[in-house]
Amino acid sequence: MVTKLACVYTSTGQREFVKQYLGPTMRREHPEVQIMIYDHNRDFVARWAVAILSDPVAVSFVDGVAFHWYS
């Protein structure tokens, strides 16, 4: 049996993960590494950007938004 695992987030889930865990850890241990949010198809990029970048703590850890130009 093969078990597949994936990181599947909602926009608010990714915001909270970046804000509470990923952002603080990466800035402390690997400050040269940039954090890009989203990284999926363009259909929902605006929704995710607003949800994450409107949070003053989360945005302090985000360096950009990654997305694919196809749907």
N, CA and C atoms as a LAMMPS dump frame, in Angstrom:
ITEM: TIMESTEP
0
ITEM: NUMBER OF ATOMS
213
ITEM: BOX BOUNDS ff ff ff
-5.0000000000000000e+02 5.0000000000000000e+02
-5.0000000000000000e+02 5.0000000000000000e+02
-5.0000000000000000e+02 5.0000000000000000e+02
ITEM: ATOMS id mol type element x y z
1 1 1 N 0.847 -1.178 0
2 1 2 C 0 0 0
3 1 3 C 0.892 1.241 0
4 2 1 N 0.579 2.184 -0.856
5 2 2 C 1.32 3.437 -0.952
6 2 3 C 0.462 4.539 -0.347
7 3 1 N 1.04 5.263 0.582
8 3 2 C 0.345 6.392 1.185
9 3 3 C 0.945 7.668 0.632
10 4 1 N 0.104 8.54 0.136
11 4 2 C 0.56 9.817 -0.397
12 4 3 C 0.254 10.912 0.618
13 5 1 N 1.242 11.708 0.881
14 5 2 C 1.072 12.833 1.792
15 5 3 C 1.274 14.126 1.019
16 6 1 N 0.573 15.145 1.404
17 6 2 C 0.713 16.434 0.722
18 6 3 C 0.438 17.561 1.704
19 7 1 N 0.968 18.71 1.397
20 7 2 C 0.64 19.919 2.147
21 7 3 C -0.529 20.574 1.434
22 8 1 N -1.676 20.462 1.977
23 8 2 C -2.854 21.082 1.385
24 8 3 C -3.36 22.115 2.386
25 9 1 N -3.305 23.374 1.989
26 9 2 C -3.697 24.466 2.866
27 9 3 C -4.847 25.256 2.27
28 10 1 N -5.609 25.87 3.141
29 10 2 C -6.506 26.949 2.726
30 10 3 C -5.658 28.222 2.801
31 11 1 N -6.17 29.321 2.293
32 11 2 C -5.407 30.568 2.364
33 11 3 C -5.164 30.989 3.816
34 12 1 N -6.165 30.826 4.648
35 12 2 C -5.997 31.196 6.06
36 12 3 C -5.1 30.199 6.785
37 13 1 N -5.155 28.939 6.392
38 13 2 C -4.269 27.94 6.981
39 13 3 C -2.814 28.216 6.643
40 14 1 N -2.555 28.576 5.39
41 14 2 C -1.189 28.904 5.008
42 14 3 C -0.73 30.174 5.722
43 15 1 N -1.622 31.148 5.848
44 15 2 C -1.279 32.376 6.565
45 15 3 C -0.85 32.073 7.993
46 16 1 N -1.614 31.271 8.679
47 16 2 C -1.294 30.942 10.069
48 16 3 C -0.008 30.129 10.18
49 17 1 N 0.224 29.218 9.244
50 17 2 C 1.454 28.424 9.252
51 17 3 C 2.675 29.314 9.04
52 18 1 N 2.6 30.218 8.063
53 18 2 C 3.717 31.136 7.799
54 18 3 C 3.936 32.044 9.003
55 19 1 N 2.869 32.561 9.546
56 19 2 C 2.935 33.526 10.639
57 19 3 C 3.465 32.914 11.94
58 20 1 N 3.006 31.732 12.264
59 20 2 C 3.328 31.149 13.564
60 20 3 C 4.532 30.212 13.561
61 21 1 N 4.816 29.577 12.426
62 21 2 C 5.861 28.548 12.42
63 21 3 C 6.952 28.785 11.38
64 22 1 N 6.575 28.747 10.111
65 22 2 C 7.565 28.811 9.043
66 22 3 C 8.344 30.121 9.049
67 23 1 N 7.643 31.231 9.092
68 23 2 C 8.297 32.534 9.04
69 23 3 C 9.296 32.75 10.157
70 24 1 N 8.886 32.611 11.414
71 24 2 C 9.83 32.819 12.506
72 24 3 C 11.026 31.847 12.466
73 25 1 N 10.768 30.605 12.137
74 25 2 C 11.854 29.621 12.086
75 25 3 C 12.837 29.927 10.973
76 26 1 N 12.337 30.227 9.78
77 26 2 C 13.229 30.499 8.656
78 26 3 C 14.008 31.797 8.85
79 27 1 N 13.388 32.822 9.39
80 27 2 C 14.101 34.08 9.604
81 27 3 C 15.199 33.919 10.66
82 28 1 N 14.941 33.07 11.644
83 28 2 C 15.917 32.847 12.695
84 28 3 C 17.066 31.947 12.224
85 29 1 N 16.726 30.848 11.556
86 29 2 C 17.727 29.839 11.212
87 29 3 C 18.301 29.96 9.802
88 30 1 N 17.553 30.554 8.882
89 30 2 C 17.995 30.698 7.489
90 30 3 C 17.51 32.037 6.924
91 31 1 N 18.017 33.142 7.437
92 31 2 C 17.5 34.455 7.029
93 31 3 C 17.715 34.782 5.553
94 32 1 N 18.59 34.06 4.885
95 32 2 C 18.839 34.316 3.463
96 32 3 C 17.798 33.668 2.552
97 33 1 N 16.976 32.788 3.086
98 33 2 C 15.966 32.081 2.287
99 33 3 C 14.694 32.919 2.208
100 34 1 N 14.172 33.068 0.994
101 34 2 C 12.944 33.834 0.798
102 34 3 C 11.725 32.92 0.863
103 35 1 N 10.637 33.446 1.372
104 35 2 C 9.383 32.701 1.468
105 35 3 C 8.407 33.248 0.441
106 36 1 N 7.945 32.362 -0.427
107 36 2 C 6.942 32.701 -1.437
108 36 3 C 5.648 31.982 -1.058
109 37 1 N 4.56 32.706 -1.041
110 37 2 C 3.268 32.092 -0.705
111 37 3 C 2.56 31.606 -1.967
112 38 1 N 1.531 30.828 -1.77
113 38 2 C 0.614 30.292 -2.772
114 38 3 C 1.234 29.214 -3.657
115 39 1 N 1.938 29.527 -4.717
116 39 2 C 2.548 28.593 -5.662
117 39 3 C 1.554 27.583 -6.243
118 40 1 N 0.555 28.112 -6.909
119 40 2 C -0.437 27.266 -7.575
120 40 3 C -0.961 28.038 -8.791
121 41 1 N -2.034 27.563 -9.384
122 41 2 C -2.594 28.178 -10.584
123 41 3 C -3.131 29.588 -10.317
124 42 1 N -3.242 30.378 -11.378
125 42 2 C -3.594 31.793 -11.231
126 42 3 C -5.035 32.054 -10.8
127 43 1 N -5.92 31.062 -10.862
128 43 2 C -7.345 31.3 -10.578
129 43 3 C -7.616 31.962 -9.228
130 44 1 N -6.878 31.574 -8.196
131 44 2 C -7.179 32.073 -6.853
132 44 3 C -6.043 32.895 -6.248
133 45 1 N -5.103 33.324 -7.056
134 45 2 C -3.945 34.041 -6.534
135 45 3 C -4.339 35.32 -5.803
136 46 1 N -5.297 36.07 -6.304
137 46 2 C -5.708 37.315 -5.643
138 46 3 C -6.326 37.037 -4.274
139 47 1 N -7.158 36.012 -4.195
140 47 2 C -7.805 35.659 -2.922
141 47 3 C -6.758 35.295 -1.868
142 48 1 N -5.785 34.489 -2.264
143 48 2 C -4.724 34.076 -1.33
144 48 3 C -3.853 35.266 -0.941
145 49 1 N -3.503 36.091 -1.909
146 49 2 C -2.655 37.242 -1.621
147 49 3 C -3.325 38.158 -0.597
148 50 1 N -4.602 38.431 -0.766
149 50 2 C -5.316 39.288 0.174
150 50 3 C -5.357 38.647 1.559
151 51 1 N -5.68 37.371 1.619
152 51 2 C -5.798 36.682 2.907
153 51 3 C -4.483 36.679 3.683
154 52 1 N -3.377 36.528 2.988
155 52 2 C -2.092 36.416 3.673
156 52 3 C -1.398 37.769 3.819
157 53 1 N -1.373 38.542 2.762
158 53 2 C -0.624 39.796 2.788
159 53 3 C -1.31 40.903 3.578
160 54 1 N -2.578 40.738 3.888
161 54 2 C -3.275 41.746 4.699
162 54 3 C -3.007 41.574 6.191
163 55 1 N -2.363 40.484 6.559
164 55 2 C -2.023 40.255 7.959
165 55 3 C -0.648 40.873 8.239
166 56 1 N -0.543 41.819 9.16
167 56 2 C 0.726 42.517 9.376
168 56 3 C 1.87 41.629 9.857
169 57 1 N 1.576 40.58 10.575
170 57 2 C 2.635 39.675 11.033
171 57 3 C 3.045 38.744 9.902
172 58 1 N 2.085 38.127 9.242
173 58 2 C 2.389 37.196 8.148
174 58 3 C 3.171 37.886 7.042
175 59 1 N 2.755 39.082 6.656
176 59 2 C 3.407 39.782 5.545
177 59 3 C 4.863 40.113 5.864
178 60 1 N 5.203 40.23 7.123
179 60 2 C 6.586 40.532 7.477
180 60 3 C 7.535 39.379 7.152
181 61 1 N 6.998 38.186 6.942
182 61 2 C 7.807 37.016 6.608
183 61 3 C 7.751 36.646 5.128
184 62 1 N 6.86 37.268 4.379
185 62 2 C 6.625 36.89 2.983
186 62 3 C 7.438 37.777 2.044
187 63 1 N 8.129 37.135 1.1
188 63 2 C 8.946 37.863 0.133
189 63 3 C 8.279 37.981 -1.233
190 64 1 N 7.238 37.204 -1.478
191 64 2 C 6.559 37.279 -2.759
192 64 3 C 5.46 36.249 -2.882
193 65 1 N 4.775 36.289 -4.027
194 65 2 C 3.682 35.37 -4.329
195 65 3 C 4.079 34.591 -5.582
196 66 1 N 4.071 33.28 -5.504
197 66 2 C 4.4 32.434 -6.662
198 66 3 C 3.101 31.843 -7.22
199 67 1 N 2.987 31.855 -8.566
200 67 2 C 1.819 31.247 -9.187
201 67 3 C 2.136 30.858 -10.614
202 68 1 N 1.308 29.985 -11.164
203 68 2 C 1.436 29.49 -12.526
204 68 3 C 0.411 30.221 -13.382
205 69 1 N 0.739 30.555 -14.615
206 69 2 C -0.159 31.344 -15.438
207 69 3 C -1.187 30.481 -16.173
208 70 1 N -1.416 29.281 -15.747
209 70 2 C -2.446 28.438 -16.349
210 70 3 C -3.467 28.068 -15.286
211 71 1 N -4.615 27.572 -15.75
212 71 2 C -5.689 27.187 -14.821
213 71 3 C -5.932 25.712 -14.896
